[in-house]
Amino acid sequence: MSRKKIIIGVSVLFLFPLLVMIISGGNGFLDLKRLKKERAEIVEQSRDIESKNLKLYRKVERLKNDPVFIENVARQELGMIGKDEIILKFKDG
């Protein structure tokens, strides 16, 4: 057997376990892939929360400054009625 073949064989024996460790070991390729997926999910959740916060901020601003909006909220969420309004309830017959 030639010296070159022996060196290649020994190199493969040492490099193969290293390759397996890089792919599947701690902090390896599989962990990197899992972490990227987790990061993408967290970024998506963050965007959803930012969107909800913006909607709530706008609603708060309207509740502070928009009388028509306040009236609509009072009617829909609190069941309030305006001045000189009469509620009519009908019995199912």
Kinemage of the C-alpha trace (Angstrom):
@kinemage 1
@onewidth
@group {chain A} dominant
@subgroup {mainchain}
@vectorlist {calphas} color= white
{ca met a 1} P 0.000 0.000 0.000
{ca ser a 2} L 1.327 3.392 -0.832
{ca arg a 3} L 1.965 6.085 1.709
{ca lys a 4} L -0.523 8.415 0.004
{ca lys a 5} L -3.390 5.908 0.444
{ca ile a 6} L -2.543 5.441 4.109
{ca ile a 7} L -2.572 9.209 4.712
{ca ile a 8} L -5.927 9.537 2.937
{ca gly a 9} L -7.387 6.604 4.923
{ca val a 10} L -6.213 8.016 8.247
{ca ser a 11} L -7.502 11.474 7.298
{ca val a 12} L -10.941 10.064 6.476
{ca leu a 13} L -11.013 8.202 9.807
{ca phe a 14} L -10.343 11.456 11.676
{ca leu a 15} L -12.470 13.770 9.522
{ca phe a 16} L -15.619 11.641 9.337
{ca pro a 17} L -16.391 11.859 13.083
{ca leu a 18} L -15.658 15.592 12.899
{ca leu a 19} L -18.159 15.953 10.050
{ca val a 20} L -20.801 13.998 12.002
{ca met a 21} L -20.196 16.219 15.030
{ca ile a 22} L -20.526 19.401 12.937
{ca ile a 23} L -23.845 18.266 11.482
{ca ser a 24} L -25.556 16.756 14.525
{ca gly a 25} L -23.527 17.765 17.579
{ca gly a 26} L -24.248 20.559 20.030
{ca asn a 27} L -24.202 23.922 18.260
{ca gly a 28} L -24.086 22.067 14.959
{ca phe a 29} L -25.963 22.492 11.717
{ca leu a 30} L -29.187 20.950 13.050
{ca asp a 31} L -29.186 23.297 16.040
{ca leu a 32} L -28.600 26.232 13.723
{ca lys a 33} L -31.560 25.202 11.585
{ca arg a 34} L -33.788 24.812 14.670
{ca leu a 35} L -32.692 28.202 16.021
{ca lys a 36} L -33.413 29.901 12.691
{ca lys a 37} L -36.931 28.427 12.727
{ca glu a 38} L -37.486 29.605 16.323
{ca arg a 39} L -36.219 33.068 15.405
{ca ala a 40} L -38.604 33.287 12.457
{ca glu a 41} L -41.524 32.324 14.730
{ca ile a 42} L -40.506 34.923 17.324
{ca val a 43} L -40.187 37.623 14.654
{ca glu a 44} L -43.687 36.764 13.404
{ca gln a 45} L -45.097 36.908 16.946
{ca ser a 46} L -43.360 40.246 17.460
{ca arg a 47} L -44.948 41.648 14.302
{ca asp a 48} L -48.375 40.472 15.452
{ca ile a 49} L -47.892 42.117 18.843
{ca glu a 50} L -46.688 45.354 17.242
{ca ser a 51} L -49.782 45.386 15.028
{ca lys a 52} L -52.089 44.819 18.007
{ca asn a 53} L -50.295 47.536 19.977
{ca leu a 54} L -50.714 49.999 17.119
{ca lys a 55} L -54.449 49.225 16.904
{ca leu a 56} L -54.817 49.685 20.658
{ca tyr a 57} L -52.845 52.943 20.550
{ca arg a 58} L -55.128 54.276 17.819
{ca lys a 59} L -58.218 53.216 19.770
{ca val a 60} L -56.943 54.956 22.914
{ca glu a 61} L -56.233 58.134 20.951
{ca arg a 62} L -59.734 58.068 19.465
{ca leu a 63} L -61.239 57.466 22.909
{ca lys a 64} L -59.362 60.528 24.165
{ca asn a 65} L -60.217 62.835 21.256
{ca asp a 66} L -63.139 61.618 19.120
{ca pro a 67} L -66.618 62.163 20.617
{ca val a 68} L -68.367 60.269 17.811
{ca phe a 69} L -66.160 57.232 18.419
{ca ile a 70} L -66.793 57.465 22.168
{ca glu a 71} L -70.541 57.490 21.504
{ca asn a 72} L -70.296 54.437 19.244
{ca val a 73} L -68.283 52.520 21.838
{ca ala a 74} L -70.746 53.485 24.566
{ca arg a 75} L -73.656 52.274 22.450
{ca gln a 76} L -72.082 49.018 21.275
{ca glu a 77} L -70.098 47.899 24.298
{ca leu a 78} L -72.087 49.421 27.152
{ca gly a 79} L -75.596 49.367 25.657
{ca met a 80} L -76.136 53.058 26.325
{ca ile a 81} L -78.671 55.201 24.546
{ca gly a 82} L -78.665 58.862 23.584
{ca lys a 83} L -80.816 61.705 24.888
{ca asp a 84} L -84.445 61.600 23.812
{ca glu a 85} L -84.121 57.992 22.552
{ca ile a 86} L -86.663 55.374 23.466
{ca ile a 87} L -85.993 51.648 23.598
{ca leu a 88} L -88.778 49.473 22.286
{ca lys a 89} L -88.844 45.827 23.239
{ca phe a 90} L -91.198 43.478 21.459
{ca lys a 91} L -92.426 40.200 22.749
{ca asp a 92} L -92.234 37.292 20.316
{ca gly a 93} L -95.782 36.302 19.560
